Amino acid sequence: MQPLPGGNRVAIVTATGGAGVILIDAAAAAGLVPASFGPATRRHLEGLSPRLGGNPVDVGPLMSVRDDPFNVYLDVVPAILSDPNVDCLAIICHLGQPIVEVLTRLAPEIARSGKPATVFGYGIDLPDMQQSARQVEALGLPAYLELESTVKALGAAAACARGRALREGRPWAGR
């Protein structure tokens, strides 16, 4: 089980820019706001590619020039999770064995971050996508085959965290 987010600031890492734009709108409808990355995160991302400093982070172009394209998530996700301006993370990726291997390496780091993350997976082979989604979920990462559910789940978690903080008289970090 993942922790509740400390606020409602979401980061989106996507292999396809169009899905990232759709998710920004869906995130707003779910009560989330796009995280504004701090200077260290922006520098790290822009060091990988000058086009990566914003949110959503579209890694697709960078993947197209890498020998091992899915490893770009290993370069991007830890930097985003370490940003204090990020409360939760949505990952958009092509489901299959290569991303399952990458997420297997990332899952412990995601867990240590104390921030919830969800995965939306797309592809062309539904049985393969479903199998990959089950493998991702076995890592403790909720996996969805429907795009908007990726941020709806994070929005629900943020709303729960907000309600709990208010009930306990604690300050809420969200906006």
Phi, psi and omega in degrees: 000138181271157178285163172283149179288154178281349180194198184242024181269116185253140170252143180237124175247123188225146174269357179219118186302322181299318178296324178297319179295316178300319182292328176301314178295316179296324179297316178300317178296334180270004178089012178260158175236146178296131177291140172262114184293145176286169184303319182295320179293315179300317179299316180298311182296316180292335174292331175284320178195133181302344182270001187262002188285350184258179180233117015285153179266106182269101182272356182307308179301322179291324178299326185291345181247009180260145174294321178241084192300325184288341178293349177300329177297328178293332179277331189263311188301313180300321179296320180291316180296332180279352181284124180293347179273001180249128179257334182203165188223135171245129180247129178246126184205163173281120181284141179163178184301322180300318181284330176299318178297319179293315180294331174298320178288327183277333187307315178297323179291321176298315179299316180295334182293337183075014181242135180287149177222144175236160182232129168254128180242140177233169180171192182243352182239098187303314179301321178294318178298316181295319177297315179297319179299319177297320179295319178296317179295327177296339176278355182093012180250117177300130182241135183234147175255006176238124191304304187296332180300334181301317179267336176300320179296317179293323177297318178296320178296319178295320178296320177297315180297320179297313179299319179296316180297316180295318180297325182269001179074021178265152176293149179256128183279348183283170178254000000 
